């Protein structure tokens, strides 16, 4: 166990340790890791759905259909690309990149394991 010399060091440690949350099932890969907070999606946001080989096999095309049905209702644009993470996160797919209005990139938050309509609604913050 670590001893912290000051409350400030402890608070910094606690903030860093809780920056991301991941939910796991009893498999060797996380089922649906999400960034802790990508903030609410607003009109003008673009969602980029990966349709590369791995993401397509694991449900990316199905997720794309859900995004295409639900996103226009809230003013979110849907695009597709062959690989959003350039193979860095393919094993966690299907992957979706969130490009908020006003963000400059080049690195945007990527949400992994987006397979079902419920997952899509969580990304779009419709639930």
N, CA, C and O of each residue as an XYZ file, in Angstrom:
508
protein
N       0.846     -1.179      0.000
C       0.000      0.000      0.000
C       0.882      1.228      0.000
O       1.897      1.265      0.696
N       0.511      2.229     -0.769
C       1.272      3.468     -0.845
C       0.861      4.431      0.261
O      -0.303      4.487      0.658
N       1.840      5.186      0.748
C       1.550      6.267      1.696
C       1.728      7.575      0.941
O       2.735      7.765      0.258
N       0.782      8.456      1.056
C       0.849      9.729      0.370
C       1.258     10.807      1.361
O       0.709     10.908      2.458
N       2.237     11.612      0.951
C       2.769     12.631      1.849
C       1.870     13.852      1.951
O       1.970     14.622      2.906
N       1.003     14.031      0.986
C       0.110     15.182      1.057
C      -1.229     14.831      0.418
O      -1.298     13.944     -0.433
N      -2.275     15.513      0.817
C      -3.596     15.260      0.219
C      -3.617     15.571     -1.272
O      -4.374     14.948     -2.017
N      -2.808     16.513     -1.720
C      -2.788     16.878     -3.142
C      -2.271     15.720     -3.979
O      -2.830     15.422     -5.034
N      -1.211     15.062     -3.523
C      -0.670     13.919     -4.254
C      -1.723     12.817     -4.322
O      -1.904     12.189     -5.365
N      -2.412     12.585     -3.213
C      -3.461     11.572     -3.191
C      -4.566     11.904     -4.187
O      -5.018     11.023     -4.919
N      -5.005     13.148     -4.227
C      -6.072     13.546     -5.147
C      -5.640     13.398     -6.595
O      -6.434     12.965     -7.430
N      -4.397     13.750     -6.913
C      -3.889     13.572     -8.274
C      -3.870     12.089     -8.648
O      -4.274     11.707     -9.746
N      -3.393     11.261     -7.716
C      -3.365      9.828     -7.968
C      -4.774      9.293     -8.198
O      -5.003      8.539     -9.144
N      -5.714      9.674     -7.347
C      -7.092      9.206     -7.464
C      -7.720      9.662     -8.772
O      -8.453      8.898     -9.402
N      -7.447     10.889     -9.190
C      -8.009     11.402    -10.445
C      -7.466     10.623    -11.632
O      -8.217     10.287    -12.548
N      -6.175     10.334    -11.628
C      -5.575      9.581    -12.735
C      -6.063      8.142    -12.758
O      -6.320      7.591    -13.828
N      -6.193      7.533    -11.595
C      -6.610      6.136    -11.523
C      -8.044      5.955    -11.990
O      -8.403      4.877    -12.463
N      -8.864      6.978    -11.870
C     -10.275      6.863    -12.256
C     -10.583      7.534    -13.592
O     -11.745      7.820    -13.878
N      -9.577      7.789    -14.406
C      -9.798      8.472    -15.674
C     -10.580      7.634    -16.671
O     -11.355      8.171    -17.462
N     -10.382      6.329    -16.638
C     -11.059      5.466    -17.580
C     -11.767      4.356    -16.820
O     -11.317      3.924    -15.758
N     -12.881      3.902    -17.380
C     -13.564      2.754    -16.799
C     -13.695      1.699    -17.869
O     -13.932      2.008    -19.037
N     -13.542      0.460    -17.473
C     -13.670     -0.652    -18.389
C     -14.529     -1.699    -17.702
O     -14.331     -2.011    -16.528
N     -15.486     -2.238    -18.451
C     -16.280     -3.325    -17.900
C     -15.793     -4.618    -18.525
O     -15.523     -4.668    -19.725
N     -15.681     -5.650    -17.730
C     -15.174     -6.932    -18.224
C     -16.202     -8.024    -17.984
O     -16.924     -8.017    -16.987
N     -16.250     -8.951    -18.911
C     -16.975    -10.189    -18.691
C     -15.915    -11.242    -18.394
O     -14.727    -10.926    -18.324
N     -16.323    -12.449    -18.226
C     -15.354    -13.490    -17.905
C     -14.724    -14.057    -19.175
O     -14.726    -15.271    -19.381
N     -14.192    -13.196    -20.017
C     -13.461    -13.635    -21.198
C     -12.099    -12.963    -21.166
O     -11.817    -12.169    -20.269
N     -11.271    -13.270    -22.120
C      -9.942    -12.686    -22.086
C      -9.900    -11.273    -22.652
O      -8.896    -10.579    -22.495
N     -10.978    -10.832    -23.313
C     -11.039     -9.473    -23.828
C     -12.131     -8.702    -23.119
O     -13.156     -9.279    -22.755
N     -11.932     -7.394    -22.913
C     -13.015     -6.608    -22.332
C     -14.198     -6.596    -23.279
O     -14.025     -6.531    -24.496
N     -15.412     -6.660    -22.720
C     -16.588     -6.730    -23.573
C     -16.946     -5.386    -24.165
O     -17.196     -5.296    -25.367
N     -16.979     -4.333    -23.356
C     -17.376     -3.036    -23.859
C     -16.643     -1.927    -23.129
O     -17.232     -1.256    -22.281
N     -15.365     -1.718    -23.442
C     -14.694     -0.618    -22.770
C     -15.164      0.713    -23.343
O     -15.218      0.879    -24.562
N     -15.498      1.645    -22.490
C     -15.927      2.965    -22.903
C     -15.051      3.994    -22.228
O     -14.637      3.806    -21.084
N     -14.766      5.076    -22.918
C     -14.122      6.187    -22.248
C     -15.074      6.700    -21.190
O     -16.287      6.727    -21.398
N     -14.534      7.102    -20.067
C     -15.380      7.502    -18.945
C     -16.326      8.631    -19.333
O     -17.495      8.620    -18.949
N     -15.836      9.592    -20.078
C     -16.714     10.690    -20.456
C     -16.240     11.302    -21.749
O     -15.195     11.953    -21.795
N     -16.997     11.097    -22.784
C     -16.703     11.769    -24.041
C     -17.604     12.986    -24.174
O     -17.542     13.694    -25.178
N     -18.445     13.239    -23.168
C     -19.349     14.381    -23.169
C     -20.552     14.142    -24.046
O     -20.557     13.221    -24.864
N     -21.567     14.958    -23.886
C     -22.779     14.774    -24.680
C     -22.533     15.077    -26.161
O     -21.780     15.985    -26.512
N     -23.182     14.298    -27.005
C     -23.064     14.543    -28.442
C     -24.010     15.664    -28.820
O     -25.152     15.715    -28.362
N     -23.533     16.540    -29.641
C     -24.374     17.651    -30.079
C     -24.469     17.655    -31.595
O     -23.711     16.972    -32.284
N     -25.392     18.418    -32.090
C     -25.561     18.541    -33.536
C     -24.238     18.988    -34.145
O     -23.578     19.882    -33.616
N     -23.853     18.372    -35.246
C     -22.585     18.690    -35.885
C     -21.494     17.687    -35.562
O     -20.418     17.731    -36.158
N     -21.753     16.783    -34.626
C     -20.805     15.719    -34.296
C     -20.816     14.697    -35.421
O     -21.847     14.470    -36.054
N     -19.668     14.084    -35.667
C     -19.562     13.017    -36.656
C     -19.158     11.731    -35.948
O     -18.227     11.722    -35.142
N     -19.855     10.656    -36.251
C     -19.525      9.332    -35.736
C     -18.953      8.547    -36.910
O     -19.596      8.420    -37.952
N     -17.737      8.020    -36.738
C     -17.082      7.253    -37.795
C     -17.070      5.791    -37.372
O     -16.450      5.430    -36.372
N     -17.754      4.958    -38.134
C     -17.879      3.541    -37.818
C     -16.872      2.754    -38.636
O     -16.786      2.910    -39.854
N     -16.108      1.904    -37.956
C     -15.125      1.073    -38.643
C     -15.823     -0.073    -39.359
O     -16.637     -0.782    -38.767
N     -15.499     -0.249    -40.639
C     -16.030     -1.369    -41.417
C     -14.884     -2.223    -41.954
O     -15.026     -2.903    -42.971
N     -13.752     -2.179    -41.260
C     -12.616     -3.023    -41.633
C     -12.958     -4.489    -41.407
O     -14.013     -4.803    -40.856
N     -12.070     -5.390    -41.830
C     -12.383     -6.820    -41.769
C     -12.727     -7.330    -40.364
O     -13.712     -8.050    -40.201
N     -11.951     -6.978    -39.370
C     -12.210     -7.476    -38.021
C     -13.486     -6.888    -37.459
O     -14.312     -7.617    -36.910
N     -13.663     -5.583    -37.586
C     -14.871     -4.939    -37.058
C     -16.122     -5.418    -37.784
O     -17.171     -5.582    -37.162
N     -16.024     -5.642    -39.085
C     -17.183     -6.145    -39.840
C     -17.580     -7.534    -39.359
O     -18.765     -7.828    -39.200
N     -16.580     -8.392    -39.126
C     -16.868     -9.755    -38.654
C     -17.515     -9.762    -37.277
O     -18.294    -10.661    -36.963
N     -17.200     -8.771    -36.456
C     -17.708     -8.773    -35.082
C     -18.940     -7.898    -34.888
O     -19.401     -7.729    -33.759
N     -19.485     -7.334    -35.974
C     -20.747     -6.606    -35.865
C     -20.721     -5.164    -36.311
O     -21.697     -4.447    -36.092
N     -19.656     -4.712    -36.923
C     -19.537     -3.316    -37.349
C     -20.568     -2.890    -38.381
O     -21.079     -1.772    -38.321
N     -20.880     -3.771    -39.328
C     -21.877     -3.419    -40.352
C     -23.263     -3.282    -39.742
O     -24.044     -2.418    -40.141
N     -23.563     -4.136    -38.776
C     -24.854     -4.054    -38.086
C     -24.924     -2.762    -37.272
O     -25.954     -2.088    -37.256
N     -23.832     -2.425    -36.602
C     -23.786     -1.174    -35.835
C     -23.945      0.025    -36.765
O     -24.631      0.988    -36.421
N     -23.317     -0.024    -37.938
C     -23.433      1.059    -38.911
C     -24.895      1.291    -39.274
O     -25.336      2.438    -39.345
N     -25.651      0.225    -39.504
C     -27.079      0.371    -39.828
C     -27.834      1.057    -38.698
O     -28.684      1.912    -38.947
N     -27.526      0.685    -37.450
C     -28.184      1.323    -36.301
C     -27.832      2.810    -36.223
O     -28.697      3.646    -35.962
N     -26.560      3.130    -36.450
C     -26.144      4.541    -36.436
C     -26.856      5.315    -37.538
O     -27.328      6.429    -37.312
N     -26.935      4.725    -38.738
C     -27.581      5.409    -39.858
C     -29.072      5.642    -39.599
O     -29.644      6.606    -40.109
N     -29.700      4.775    -38.817
C     -31.115      4.954    -38.479
C     -31.307      6.012    -37.391
O     -32.234      6.817    -37.475
N     -30.441      6.021    -36.372
C     -30.675      6.831    -35.175
C     -29.971      8.188    -35.160
O     -30.511      9.149    -34.614
N     -28.800      8.282    -35.738
C     -27.995      9.506    -35.631
C     -28.613     10.733    -36.295
O     -28.554     11.816    -35.713
N     -29.207     10.618    -37.490
C     -29.768     11.812    -38.123
C     -30.842     12.510    -37.285
O     -31.041     13.718    -37.414
N     -31.531     11.754    -36.431
C     -32.574     12.330    -35.580
C     -32.033     13.403    -34.643
O     -32.758     14.319    -34.254
N     -30.739     13.286    -34.279
C     -30.146     14.255    -33.346
C     -29.091     15.133    -34.018
O     -28.341     15.837    -33.342
N     -29.037     15.089    -35.353
C     -28.115     15.950    -36.084
C     -26.677     15.473    -36.101
O     -25.757     16.266    -36.304
N     -26.478     14.182    -35.889
C     -25.132     13.599    -35.917
C     -24.910     12.945    -37.270
O     -25.756     12.193    -37.751
N     -23.767     13.235    -37.881
C     -23.403     12.678    -39.178
C     -22.721     11.331    -38.973
O     -21.953     11.157    -38.027
N     -22.999     10.381    -39.857
C     -22.382      9.055    -39.776
C     -21.509      8.846    -41.001
O     -21.940      9.063    -42.134
N     -20.279      8.424    -40.756
C     -19.351      8.070    -41.827
C     -18.830      6.672    -41.544
O     -18.947      6.168    -40.427
N     -18.250      6.050    -42.568
C     -17.609      4.755    -42.362
C     -16.190      4.829    -42.914
O     -15.890      5.604    -43.822
N     -15.339      4.003    -42.339
C     -13.942      3.955    -42.760
C     -13.461      2.520    -42.574
O     -14.000      1.787    -41.745
N     -12.461      2.120    -43.333
C     -11.971      0.738    -43.257
C     -11.249      0.426    -41.953
O     -11.185     -0.739    -41.563
N     -10.704      1.424    -41.267
C     -10.069      1.169    -39.974
C      -9.895      2.484    -39.228
O      -9.170      3.365    -39.690
N     -10.560      2.630    -38.065
C     -10.443      3.876    -37.307
C      -9.196      3.915    -36.448
O      -8.715      4.995    -36.104
N      -8.663      2.752    -36.095
C      -7.532      2.740    -35.175
C      -6.249      2.244    -35.819
O      -5.238      2.079    -35.136
N      -6.275      2.008    -37.096
C      -5.127      1.485    -37.827
C      -4.527      0.282    -37.115
O      -3.321      0.208    -36.880
N      -5.404     -0.655    -36.781
C      -5.079     -1.963    -36.199
C      -4.645     -1.938    -34.738
O      -4.327     -2.988    -34.179
N      -4.625     -0.792    -34.118
C      -4.230     -0.748    -32.714
C      -5.315     -1.311    -31.806
O      -5.003     -1.838    -30.738
N      -6.585     -1.212    -32.205
C      -7.684     -1.638    -31.341
C      -8.630     -2.614    -32.032
O      -9.764     -2.795    -31.588
N      -8.182     -3.237    -33.101
C      -9.069     -4.115    -33.875
C      -9.651     -5.253    -33.045
O     -10.814     -5.613    -33.231
N      -8.882     -5.819    -32.147
C      -9.356     -6.921    -31.330
C     -10.454     -6.525    -30.359
O     -11.117     -7.391    -29.789
N     -10.657     -5.223    -30.161
C     -11.684     -4.739    -29.241
C     -12.949     -4.303    -29.972
O     -13.900     -3.845    -29.339
N     -12.971     -4.441    -31.297
C     -14.056     -3.918    -32.106
C     -15.361     -4.653    -31.956
O     -15.472     -5.642    -31.232
N     -16.353     -4.137    -32.667
C     -16.351     -3.032    -33.605
C     -16.058     -1.691    -32.914
O     -16.501     -1.430    -31.795
N     -15.303     -0.865    -33.620
C     -14.859      0.411    -33.081
C     -15.568      1.578    -33.754
O     -15.905      1.535    -34.937
N     -15.784      2.629    -32.954
C     -16.461      3.828    -33.428
C     -15.677      5.035    -32.929
O     -15.349      5.129    -31.747
N     -15.384      5.948    -33.833
C     -14.666      7.174    -33.478
C     -15.668      8.318    -33.349
O     -16.578      8.455    -34.166
N     -15.490      9.135    -32.315
C     -16.401     10.258    -32.064
C     -15.662     11.555    -32.360
O     -14.694     11.889    -31.676
N     -16.109     12.282    -33.367
C     -15.510     13.579    -33.729
C     -16.512     14.673    -33.395
O     -17.416     14.977    -34.172
N     -16.324     15.255    -32.216
C     -17.242     16.312    -31.787
C     -17.036     17.578    -32.593
O     -15.929     17.876    -33.041
N     -18.109     18.310    -32.767
C     -18.056     19.594    -33.450
C     -17.028     20.482    -32.742
O     -17.094     20.675    -31.528
N     -16.090     21.013    -33.505
C     -15.070     21.894    -32.951
C     -13.775     21.197    -32.578
O     -12.766     21.870    -32.368
N     -13.766     19.854    -32.487
C     -12.528     19.135    -32.185
C     -11.622     19.155    -33.407
O     -12.085     19.048    -34.543
N     -10.321     19.295    -33.157
C      -9.366     19.386    -34.263
C      -8.650     18.087    -34.586
O      -8.105     17.948    -35.681
N      -8.635     17.133    -33.667
C      -7.920     15.889    -33.927
C      -6.431     16.096    -33.855
O      -6.031     17.114    -33.291
N      -5.588     15.265    -34.349
C      -5.888     14.117    -35.197
C      -6.402     12.907    -34.439
O      -6.862     11.946    -35.056
N      -6.333     12.932    -33.100
C      -6.777     11.780    -32.317
C      -8.118     12.079    -31.671
O      -8.257     13.036    -30.909
N      -9.088     11.261    -31.980
C     -10.433     11.415    -31.448
C     -10.734     10.207    -30.548
O     -10.128      9.148    -30.714
N     -11.657     10.360    -29.606
C     -12.007      9.213    -28.763
C     -12.578      8.071    -29.594
O     -13.367      8.287    -30.514
N     -12.166      6.854    -29.253
C     -12.674      5.657    -29.920
C     -13.399      4.825    -28.878
O     -12.866      4.544    -27.804
N     -14.612      4.439    -29.208
C     -15.387      3.553    -28.342
C     -15.328      2.161    -28.959
O     -15.475      1.997    -30.170
N     -15.112      1.172    -28.116
C     -14.930     -0.202    -28.577
C     -16.135     -1.063    -28.242
O     -16.909     -0.751    -27.337
N     -16.279     -2.153    -28.987
C     -17.304     -3.143    -28.695
C     -18.722     -2.668    -28.954
O     -19.652     -3.081    -28.263
N     -18.894     -1.804    -29.943
C     -20.220     -1.259    -30.263
C     -20.885     -2.212    -31.253
O     -20.617     -2.166    -32.453
N     -21.763     -3.079    -30.729
C     -22.350     -4.143    -31.549
C     -23.862     -4.054    -31.681
O     -24.410     -4.344    -32.745
N     -24.531     -3.663    -30.628
C     -25.993     -3.753    -30.596
C     -26.634     -2.368    -30.694
O     -25.962     -1.340    -30.606
N     -27.941     -2.378    -30.876
C     -28.676     -1.115    -30.905
C     -28.539     -0.385    -29.569
O     -28.454      0.843    -29.541
N     -28.516     -1.131    -28.465
C     -28.342     -0.513    -27.139
C     -26.987      0.173    -27.041
O     -26.883      1.270    -26.492
N     -25.933     -0.476    -27.579
C     -24.599      0.135    -27.578
C     -24.607      1.445    -28.367
O     -24.032      2.444    -27.936
N     -25.262      1.427    -29.520
C     -25.340      2.608    -30.379
C     -26.083      3.733    -29.651
O     -25.677      4.893    -29.710
N     -27.164      3.381    -28.972
C     -27.921      4.400    -28.220
C     -27.081      4.996    -27.099
O     -27.196      6.187    -26.808
N     -26.233      4.183    -26.462
C     -25.347      4.709    -25.418
C     -24.340      5.676    -26.007
O     -24.082      6.731    -25.429
N     -23.766      5.329    -27.155
C     -22.802      6.218    -27.808
C     -23.468      7.530    -28.182
O     -22.892      8.600    -27.982
N     -24.672      7.457    -28.720
C     -25.410      8.651    -29.133
C     -26.075      9.356    -27.958
O     -26.652     10.433    -28.105
N     -25.983      8.726    -26.793
C     -26.576      9.247    -25.558
C     -28.080      9.447    -25.698
O     -28.629     10.474    -25.300
N     -28.731      8.437    -26.276
C     -30.179      8.445    -26.422
C     -30.855      7.725    -25.265
O     -32.080      7.757    -25.155
N     -30.084      7.078    -24.404
C     -30.641      6.389    -23.237
C     -30.247      7.098    -21.981
O     -30.619      6.671    -20.888
